[in-house]
Amino acid sequence: MIREIDIHHFAAAHQDGAFVVDVRDPWEYESGHVPGAKNIPLSHLPRRIHELPRDKDVHVICASGSRSYAAAQLLAGSGLRAVSVRGGTNAWIRAGKPTLNGSRENVA
């Protein structure tokens, strides 16, 4: 069973330094993403799984929660501790949380 968390639990985890991977396409990511989220499109995930930590939860986010759930299944099947963020980036934005635009993961 894949773990899913709502946006409020995700916000708390994010504040505590959670590792976040955004599985949307680059153009989606660049239009607004969770600060610190690493962009690995779902179609690239199988060949880039080595970039993800094995020693902590990997919070997976997309636009609404569908792709993140599928990605979390893939990651869990590979032995990672995957958590899908229900509602995705859309819920993050609706909750008034900060987003970044562009391809950078963090503000310099």
N, CA, C and O of each residue as an XYZ file, in Angstrom:
432
protein
N       0.851     -1.188      0.000
C       0.000      0.000      0.000
C       0.891      1.244      0.000
O       1.865      1.326      0.749
N       0.549      2.187     -0.833
C       1.312      3.427     -0.969
C       0.831      4.430      0.072
O      -0.369      4.649      0.241
N       1.788      5.032      0.761
C       1.442      6.076      1.729
C       1.082      7.359      0.987
O       1.769      7.774      0.053
N      -0.001      7.969      1.423
C      -0.423      9.265      0.885
C      -0.613     10.219      2.058
O      -1.089      9.823      3.122
N      -0.238     11.475      1.855
C      -0.481     12.483      2.883
C      -1.175     13.671      2.252
O      -1.027     13.935      1.059
N      -1.936     14.386      3.069
C      -2.605     15.578      2.559
C      -1.633     16.753      2.577
O      -0.514     16.645      3.078
N      -2.076     17.861      2.029
C      -1.197     19.013      1.858
C      -0.753     19.602      3.193
O       0.342     20.158      3.281
N      -1.565     19.495      4.215
C      -1.195     20.052      5.517
C      -0.069     19.247      6.166
O       0.858     19.820      6.738
N      -0.151     17.922      6.078
C       0.926     17.077      6.593
C       2.195     17.246      5.754
O       3.308     17.222      6.278
N       2.006     17.417      4.449
C       3.156     17.652      3.582
C       3.829     18.985      3.914
O       5.057     19.070      3.942
N       3.036     20.015      4.162
C       3.603     21.328      4.516
C       4.466     21.224      5.775
O       5.530     21.838      5.857
N       4.012     20.460      6.734
C       4.790     20.271      7.965
C       6.080     19.509      7.669
O       7.143     19.866      8.175
N       5.989     18.473      6.860
C       7.185     17.702      6.489
C       8.147     18.580      5.688
O       9.360     18.522      5.894
N       7.615     19.382      4.786
C       8.439     20.280      3.973
C       9.184     21.271      4.863
O      10.368     21.540      4.661
N       8.485     21.797      5.831
C       9.101     22.752      6.755
C      10.240     22.083      7.542
O      11.211     22.739      7.920
N      10.109     20.789      7.780
C      11.135     20.045      8.515
C      12.256     19.530      7.604
O      13.131     18.792      8.055
N      12.229     19.919      6.322
C      13.310     19.550      5.409
C      13.099     18.291      4.595
O      14.069     17.652      4.189
N      11.859     17.924      4.348
C      11.563     16.713      3.581
C      12.227     16.742      2.203
O      12.384     17.798      1.589
N      12.610     15.557      1.738
C      13.097     15.426      0.368
C      11.871     15.344     -0.533
O      10.984     14.521     -0.311
N      11.825     16.209     -1.559
C      10.656     16.295     -2.442
C      11.094     16.121     -3.883
O      12.037     16.767     -4.338
N      10.403     15.244     -4.599
C      10.628     15.092     -6.030
C       9.321     15.416     -6.747
O       8.266     14.876     -6.414
N       9.407     16.302     -7.733
C       8.270     16.734     -8.542
C       8.348     15.967     -9.851
O       9.323     16.106    -10.591
N       7.331     15.157    -10.150
C       7.371     14.287    -11.316
C       6.645     14.862    -12.530
O       6.354     14.143    -13.485
N       6.357     16.153    -12.486
C       5.730     16.795    -13.645
C       6.769     17.058    -14.732
O       7.973     16.970    -14.491
N       6.290     17.380    -15.918
C       7.182     17.751    -17.013
C       7.864     19.076    -16.701
O       7.323     19.882    -15.943
N       9.046     19.316    -17.273
C       9.791     20.544    -16.963
C       8.987     21.833    -17.131
O       9.100     22.734    -16.301
N       8.183     21.937    -18.183
C       7.423     23.173    -18.386
C       6.427     23.397    -17.255
O       6.158     24.541    -16.891
N       5.876     22.323    -16.694
C       4.956     22.443    -15.562
C       5.716     22.885    -14.313
O       5.287     23.788    -13.594
N       6.831     22.245    -14.076
C       7.682     22.558    -12.935
C       8.114     24.019    -12.982
O       8.040     24.722    -11.974
N       8.562     24.474    -14.140
C       9.049     25.839    -14.294
C       7.958     26.877    -14.078
O       8.249     28.016    -13.715
N       6.705     26.494    -14.298
C       5.600     27.452    -14.126
C       5.224     27.652    -12.666
O       4.444     28.552    -12.355
N       5.755     26.838    -11.764
C       5.506     26.990    -10.337
C       5.661     25.670     -9.608
O       4.942     24.709     -9.881
N       6.616     25.630     -8.668
C       6.877     24.380     -7.936
C       7.166     24.669     -6.465
O       7.454     25.801     -6.076
N       7.083     23.633     -5.683
C       7.391     23.695     -4.258
C       8.886     23.991     -4.118
O       9.703     23.316     -4.745
N       9.258     24.982     -3.312
C      10.681     25.261     -3.111
C      11.438     24.020     -2.641
O      10.999     23.307     -1.739
N      12.576     23.785     -3.269
C      13.401     22.646     -2.911
C      13.075     21.358     -3.635
O      13.822     20.386     -3.523
N      11.974     21.324     -4.380
C      11.587     20.098     -5.077
C      12.528     19.828     -6.244
O      12.837     20.723     -7.031
N      12.975     18.594     -6.342
C      13.821     18.155     -7.450
C      12.906     17.698     -8.575
O      12.001     16.894     -8.351
N      13.131     18.200     -9.778
C      12.286     17.834    -10.915
C      12.851     16.617    -11.640
O      13.917     16.671    -12.253
N      12.104     15.520    -11.550
C      12.401     14.319    -12.337
C      11.068     13.878    -12.943
O      10.250     13.269    -12.254
N      10.842     14.180    -14.229
C       9.576     13.785    -14.850
C       9.310     12.285    -14.693
O      10.238     11.477    -14.694
N       8.058     11.935    -14.561
C       7.671     10.538    -14.349
C       8.294      9.622    -15.392
O       8.736      8.523    -15.058
N       8.336     10.049    -16.644
C       8.895      9.196    -17.703
C      10.401      8.978    -17.538
O      10.938      8.024    -18.100
N      11.091      9.828    -16.791
C      12.539      9.693    -16.574
C      12.867      8.974    -15.263
O      14.009      8.576    -15.037
N      11.876      8.813    -14.419
C      12.103      8.295    -13.074
C      12.816      6.941    -13.028
O      13.741      6.781    -12.231
N      12.427      5.963    -13.847
C      13.104      4.657    -13.751
C      14.620      4.738    -13.947
O      15.361      4.012    -13.284
N      15.087      5.597    -14.833
C      16.533      5.672    -15.084
C      17.255      6.672    -14.181
O      18.483      6.765    -14.206
N      16.481      7.427    -13.376
C      17.113      8.396    -12.472
C      16.857      8.075    -11.002
O      17.121      8.898    -10.124
N      16.354      6.900    -10.745
C      16.005      6.507     -9.381
C      17.225      6.547     -8.445
O      17.083      6.749     -7.239
N      18.408      6.355     -9.008
C      19.646      6.384     -8.216
C      19.909      7.763     -7.593
O      20.731      7.878     -6.683
N      19.221      8.810     -8.073
C      19.394     10.158     -7.538
C      18.600     10.395     -6.249
O      18.735     11.443     -5.616
N      17.791      9.438     -5.872
C      16.904      9.606     -4.722
C      17.464      8.906     -3.485
O      18.114      7.866     -3.595
N      17.210      9.482     -2.307
C      17.735      8.883     -1.078
C      17.017      7.591     -0.705
O      15.813      7.445     -0.914
N      17.773      6.674     -0.159
C      17.202      5.407      0.288
C      17.021      5.385      1.800
O      16.417      4.464      2.349
N      17.546      6.402      2.462
C      17.542      6.402      3.925
C      16.488      7.312      4.547
O      16.466      7.482      5.766
N      15.618      7.898      3.734
C      14.542      8.735      4.263
C      13.370      8.757      3.294
O      13.477      8.302      2.155
N      12.259      9.290      3.764
C      11.068      9.382      2.917
C      11.332     10.260      1.700
O      12.008     11.285      1.789
N      10.788      9.840      0.563
C      10.814     10.631     -0.658
C       9.372     11.072     -0.904
O       8.514     10.257     -1.244
N       9.115     12.364     -0.730
C       7.780     12.915     -0.948
C       7.630     13.217     -2.429
O       8.408     13.988     -2.992
N       6.638     12.616     -3.058
C       6.444     12.733     -4.496
C       5.225     13.612     -4.756
O       4.149     13.396     -4.199
N       5.427     14.623     -5.628
C       4.357     15.564     -5.919
C       4.240     15.749     -7.432
O       5.224     15.646     -8.165
N       3.025     16.021     -7.876
C       2.765     16.334     -9.285
C       1.788     17.501     -9.305
O       1.866     18.375     -8.442
N       0.884     17.537    -10.255
C      -0.102     18.619    -10.311
C      -1.265     18.355     -9.363
O      -1.670     19.237     -8.606
N      -1.806     17.121     -9.410
C      -3.009     16.841     -8.632
C      -2.942     15.590     -7.760
O      -3.789     15.407     -6.885
N      -1.969     14.744     -7.978
C      -1.824     13.541     -7.164
C      -1.832     12.236     -7.937
O      -1.483     11.194     -7.381
N      -2.221     12.263     -9.207
C      -2.277     11.020     -9.992
C      -0.895     10.502    -10.352
O      -0.569      9.346    -10.083
N      -0.085     11.354    -10.960
C       1.265     10.929    -11.341
C       2.126     10.646    -10.117
O       2.959      9.739    -10.128
N       1.920     11.428     -9.064
C       2.731     11.194     -7.865
C       2.414      9.832     -7.257
O       3.314      9.166     -6.744
N       1.179      9.415     -7.303
C       0.808      8.107     -6.771
C       1.476      6.998     -7.593
O       2.020      6.042     -7.039
N       1.424      7.142     -8.928
C       2.069      6.156     -9.801
C       3.578      6.131     -9.561
O       4.191      5.064     -9.529
N       4.168      7.310     -9.395
C       5.607      7.393     -9.130
C       5.947      6.760     -7.783
O       6.956      6.066     -7.657
N       5.119      6.995     -6.792
C       5.343      6.419     -5.467
C       5.279      4.892     -5.538
O       6.040      4.206     -4.855
N       4.389      4.369     -6.347
C       4.322      2.912     -6.533
C       5.629      2.387     -7.120
O       6.167      1.380     -6.661
N       6.125      3.072     -8.127
C       7.388      2.682     -8.757
C       8.530      2.732     -7.751
O       9.330      1.800     -7.667
N       8.605      3.808     -6.997
C       9.682      3.963     -6.022
C       9.592      2.918     -4.910
O      10.602      2.338     -4.512
N       8.384      2.684     -4.415
C       8.201      1.687     -3.362
C       8.598      0.298     -3.863
O       9.174     -0.501     -3.124
N       8.282      0.027     -5.120
C       8.661     -1.248     -5.715
C      10.166     -1.425     -5.844
O      10.668     -2.540     -5.982
N      10.874     -0.304     -5.796
C      12.340     -0.327     -5.860
C      12.975     -0.224     -4.477
O      14.189     -0.067     -4.347
N      12.139     -0.314     -3.450
C      12.647     -0.318     -2.087
C      12.792      1.040     -1.429
O      13.342      1.131     -0.331
N      12.316      2.095     -2.066
C      12.397      3.418     -1.463
C      11.179      3.679     -0.599
O      10.127      3.067     -0.789
N      11.324      4.592      0.351
C      10.232      4.981      1.245
C       9.490      6.150      0.606
O       9.765      7.309      0.916
N       8.558      5.848     -0.276
C       7.849      6.852     -1.054
C       6.546      7.268     -0.390
O       5.823      6.451      0.180
N       6.266      8.570     -0.482
C       5.036      9.145      0.048
C       4.437     10.025     -1.045
O       5.098     10.947     -1.523
N       3.215      9.759     -1.441
C       2.537     10.565     -2.456
C       1.792     11.723     -1.786
O       1.131     11.545     -0.764
N       1.912     12.907     -2.381
C       1.250     14.092     -1.847
C      -0.108     14.248     -2.541
O      -0.181     14.592     -3.721
N      -1.173     13.989     -1.790
C      -2.534     14.074     -2.304
C      -2.868     15.535     -2.645
O      -2.653     16.431     -1.828
N      -3.381     15.761     -3.827
C      -3.765     17.112     -4.251
C      -2.665     17.850     -4.986
O      -2.931     18.808     -5.712
N      -1.430     17.409     -4.800
C      -0.301     17.925     -5.549
C      -0.033     19.411     -5.418
O      -0.442     20.060     -4.455
N       0.665     19.928     -6.415
C       1.049     21.331     -6.432
C      -0.173     22.234     -6.473
O      -0.142     23.339     -5.931
N      -1.241     21.782     -7.104
C      -2.470     22.591     -7.127
C      -2.981     22.832     -5.708
O      -3.378     23.949     -5.378
N      -2.975     21.813     -4.878
C      -3.421     21.961     -3.482
C      -2.447     22.839     -2.706
O      -2.864     23.633     -1.862
N      -1.163     22.705     -2.983
C      -0.135     23.528     -2.337
C      -0.413     25.014     -2.609
O      -0.381     25.843     -1.699
N      -0.684     25.325     -3.870
C      -0.968     26.711     -4.261
C      -2.276     27.189     -3.635
O      -2.349     28.307     -3.124
N      -3.302     26.352     -3.673
C      -4.594     26.725     -3.068
C      -4.464     26.991     -1.576
O      -5.205     27.802     -1.021
N      -3.523     26.309     -0.923
C      -3.310     26.499      0.514
C      -2.492     27.761      0.803
O      -2.227     28.083      1.961
N      -2.095     28.474     -0.259
C      -1.356     29.720     -0.079
C       0.118     29.535      0.225
O       0.771     30.442      0.741
N       0.640     28.366     -0.091
C       2.054     28.075      0.170
C       2.927     28.691     -0.924
O       2.461     28.898     -2.044
N       4.188     28.983     -0.606
C       5.065     29.634     -1.583
C       5.482     28.694     -2.709
O       5.649     27.491     -2.508
N       5.644     29.263     -3.885
C       6.147     28.518     -5.033
C       7.289     29.292     -5.666
O       7.433     30.499     -5.472
N       8.086     28.575     -6.418
C       9.154     29.172     -7.205
C       8.857     28.935     -8.671
O       8.261     27.922     -9.035
N       9.269     29.864     -9.506
C       9.166     29.696    -10.953
C      10.556     29.456    -11.514
O      11.556     29.819    -10.894
N      10.615     28.855    -12.665
C      11.901     28.585    -13.312
C      12.388     27.184    -12.993
O      11.684     26.380    -12.381
N      13.610     26.913    -13.424
C      14.135     25.557    -13.311
C      14.946     25.317    -12.043
O      15.319     24.177    -11.765
N      15.223     26.350    -11.276
C      16.017     26.177    -10.057
C      15.177     25.576     -8.934
O      14.000     25.901     -8.778
N      15.799     24.697     -8.158
C      15.101     24.063     -7.049
C      14.905     25.029     -5.872
O      13.877     24.995     -5.196
N      15.890     25.878     -5.643
C      15.845     26.797     -4.505
C      16.235     28.202     -4.940
O      16.859     28.395     -5.984
N      15.862     29.165     -4.133
C      16.308     30.526     -4.355
C      17.743     30.612     -3.864
O      18.070     30.089     -2.799
N      18.592     31.261     -4.624
C      20.014     31.400     -4.235
C      20.167     32.332     -3.065
O      21.284     32.566     -2.604
